């Protein structure tokens, strides 16, 4: 299946909020109060942040952007920054003549959906720009791309040699750093088959 390592929106939001608070503290900002719009259950999110930052008064509420003007302002700043990042995105892949008219980049935008349908590659899926975990992207992959099934283990036939036995390892072989593609997807070299 065309999946990267799952990193859901809740975890991303939680880690980003904690990272922002930590960055402010590292910069010497005297942070006394933090207001956060929730993703997921507000109580557990607030507890997690409060445990990590015991000297800061943390408030996590659903619809915080409607309750606290400071959160409304932060929400607007974040949307403007995100829209600018999407508009001026530089693709890591060398994609000749790529149509960059992908709309807002939000999965419910009809222009974005149409762009996804046009850009899907049957084996590799989408450029790295696309969040593969979107339900919208997954639906298009299921319809338009090849289905790939990875077997975690293959039962060896009795007497069959391991495939690794056909390769000799040089004693002075230098360890190679994994390419970013493999790191982001949590793929590691197989030590045994």
NUZA-34644 format. One record per residue (C-alpha): residue in three letters; x, y, z. Coordinates in steps of 0.02 Angstrom, whole numbers, padded with zeros to 5 digits, always signed. Layout:
// NUZA-34644
ALAXYZ;...
This chain:
// NUZA-34644
UNK+00000+00000+00000;UNK+00061+00179-00032;UNK+00082+00231+00149;UNK+00213+00328+00239;UNK+00235+00309+00426;UNK+00074+00368+00505;UNK+00090+00533+00595;UNK-00085+00593+00627;UNK-00144+00772+00639;UNK-00172+00760+00827;UNK+00009+00708+00858;UNK+00073+00840+00738;UNK-00030+00975+00824;UNK+00022+00920+01000;UNK+00207+00909+00954;UNK+00202+01077+00865;UNK+00119+01165+01013;UNK+00248+01092+01133;UNK+00388+01138+01012;UNK+00327+01318+00999;UNK+00316+01338+01188;UNK+00490+01261+01209;UNK+00561+01374+01073;UNK+00491+01529+01157;UNK+00564+01473+01324;UNK+00733+01435+01242;UNK+00733+01611+01170;UNK+00715+01683+01344;UNK+00532+01733+01329;UNK+00446+01741+01499;UNK+00299+01627+01456;UNK+00170+01628+01595;UNK+00009+01581+01504;UNK-00030+01478+01349;UNK-00198+01461+01262;UNK-00220+01316+01143;UNK-00363+01264+01029;UNK-00387+01078+01053;UNK-00361+00936+00935;UNK-00432+00782+01017;UNK-00488+00776+01200;UNK-00443+00943+01282;UNK-00414+00872+01457;UNK-00280+00746+01410;UNK-00198+00872+01293;UNK-00194+01002+01432;UNK-00125+00875+01557;UNK+00013+00825+01437;UNK+00065+01006+01407;UNK+00049+01051+01592;UNK+00163+00906+01641;UNK+00293+00959+01514;UNK+00285+01143+01563;UNK+00242+01147+01749;UNK+00286+01332+01769;UNK+00164+01389+01635;UNK-00025+01406+01653;UNK-00096+01304+01509;UNK-00275+01322+01446;UNK-00335+01201+01313;UNK-00514+01228+01251;UNK-00619+01177+01103;UNK-00657+01328+00992;UNK-00521+01429+01081;UNK-00506+01537+00925;UNK-00685+01599+00958;UNK-00657+01619+01146;UNK-00488+01705+01156;UNK-00437+01849+01039;UNK-00253+01799+01052;UNK-00294+01626+00981;UNK-00399+01706+00843;UNK-00250+01813+00794;UNK-00132+01663+00798;UNK-00253+01563+00691;UNK-00257+01700+00558;UNK-00066+01713+00560;UNK-00051+01524+00540;UNK-00173+01519+00394;UNK-00084+01661+00304;UNK+00085+01577+00330;UNK+00017+01409+00271;UNK-00065+01483+00117;UNK+00098+01571+00072;UNK+00197+01410+00096;UNK+00077+01313-00016;UNK+00076+01450-00149;UNK+00266+01459-00160;UNK+00302+01274-00133;UNK+00464+01208-00207;UNK+00449+01024-00250;UNK+00593+00912-00195;UNK+00564+00799-00344;UNK+00622+00846-00518;UNK+00452+00841-00601;UNK+00458+00906-00779;UNK+00313+01018-00829;UNK+00218+00991-00668;UNK+00052+01083-00660;UNK+00067+01191-00505;UNK-00111+01257-00513;UNK-00168+01149-00366;UNK-00287+01272-00285;UNK-00284+01301-00098;UNK-00206+01135-00052;UNK-00351+01093+00063;UNK-00424+00919+00031;UNK-00602+00984+00011;UNK-00552+01108-00127;UNK-00620+01041-00295;UNK-00468+01112-00386;UNK-00350+01021-00265;UNK-00447+00858-00286;UNK-00437+00873-00475;UNK-00249+00909-00464;UNK-00226+00753-00357;UNK-00320+00647-00484;UNK-00210+00713-00626;UNK-00045+00696-00532;UNK-00063+00523-00455;UNK+00076+00407-00513;UNK+00024+00224-00519;UNK+00174+00159-00420;UNK+00243+00303-00317;UNK+00080+00393-00281;UNK+00103+00580-00261;UNK+00245+00704-00243;UNK+00305+00729-00063;UNK+00200+00888-00059;UNK+00044+00782-00033;UNK-00006+00713+00136;UNK-00035+00530+00092;UNK-00137+00503+00251;UNK-00277+00619+00190;UNK-00436+00521+00160;UNK-00449+00617-00005;UNK-00276+00561-00061;UNK-00304+00383-00001;UNK-00467+00369-00100;UNK-00379+00425-00259;UNK-00235+00304-00229;UNK-00358+00160-00203;UNK-00445+00198-00368;UNK-00300+00256-00478;UNK-00139+00176-00415;UNK-00073-00002-00413;UNK-00105-00100-00255;UNK+00056-00156-00173;UNK+00057-00287-00036;UNK+00215-00307+00068;UNK+00238-00474+00150;UNK+00321-00455+00320;UNK+00394-00628+00315;UNK+00410-00765+00188;UNK+00419-00944+00246;UNK+00582-01018+00187;UNK+00576-01186+00102;UNK+00670-01323+00191;UNK+00851-01324+00134;UNK+00835-01158+00042;UNK+00977-01037+00070;UNK+00946-00863+00134;UNK+00956-00734-00004;UNK+01089-00643+00097;UNK+01203-00793+00079;UNK+01224-00749-00106;UNK+01308-00585-00063;UNK+01476-00569+00020;UNK+01504-00420+00130;UNK+01670-00332+00110;UNK+01759-00317+00278;UNK+01798-00134+00244;UNK+01623-00088+00184;UNK+01575+00084+00249;UNK+01402+00104+00322;UNK+01292+00206+00207;UNK+01172+00338+00271;UNK+00992+00299+00226;UNK+00913+00412+00097;UNK+00781+00532+00160;UNK+00646+00435+00066;UNK+00678+00281+00174;UNK+00698+00377+00337;UNK+00531+00468+00317;UNK+00440+00305+00285;UNK+00523+00212+00428;UNK+00604+00087+00308;UNK+00763-00001+00363;UNK+00880-00122+00276;UNK+00832-00302+00305;UNK+00963-00397+00404;UNK+00879-00565+00371;UNK+00748-00628+00252;
